Amino acid sequence: MTSALRIGFFGPSGTFTEQALLTQADLAKATTVPFRTVPDVLDAVESGEVDLGFVPIENSIEGTVNFTQDALVFDHDLLIQREVVLDIEHCILAKKGATLAGIETLFSIPVATAQCHEYVRTNLGKADVRAANSTAEAARIVSESGGNTTAAIAPRNAAKVYGLEVIADNVADHAGNQTRFILVGKNTIPSPTGHDRTALVVFQRADEPGSLISILQEFAARRINLSQLLSRPTKRGGLGDYCFVIYADGHVKDELMTDVLRELRAKQGAVKFLGSYPASGEHAHSAREHADARWKEADDWVTALRERIAR
């Protein structure tokens, strides 16, 4: 990737999203453009204002970032290009001289506030908790406020960006807090690496007994591991009208994954492809590799039989 590339990210400067983006050596060389909201990032990619977009999609404590997931499912035709996992350290940032006991107003994005709920209740119980569009915007609001009774839950690096101090660190309620971010673009599917993930959405033909198991059996029969399964309201009907968002190990170029997509499209009807892309981490699932080999052997056997049909 070259410096001419433009990448939009969920900003402003100082967000965890920017921090995760800068861990990618090739992406860090690009021109980065902050946007106020996740939908703004995705809109910019779809319109061509930027080439790629970088947004959060899942947190290990709070789960799926639904507004990102739903935007990809219902509002945009974009493809995931890669995923990046970042260890998250939430800090309380305030102006010089501020103390926890003196904080009267606390700003942050609701997802971050939820991840630190117990800490806030115990140590900042009297503070008025207010929502910001991002953790970095929360830090900016504090930097522009008068006095030192206002604080933000934000990344450590946001303190440097906005001239604040860290008055408490590691304030998340659970250890091992991580967030998964995705890079999205238009049209292109990355080449397989051998350690990939495929994301898709399956809209049921009808809400009836066994409909979910019939979808899952397509993956189980081919020994394809599912890393995540979500049900989301389709937003087009009443209660009970759901689609299934599936993240599975493998690439669309793999014969087994191709076979699954073909079967789901034929049996279920509407299937939306969200991308095949390099997965984070270092180790692929050996079960899928063995299944690929067995599928190839079986396909060769069937092909040999078909060649013996009289003409």
Summary of the structure (lengths in Angstrom):
residues: 311
radius of gyration: 22.7
end to end distance: 52.3
largest distance: 89.3
contacts: 1016
relative contact order: 0.14
helix: 35%
strand: 29%
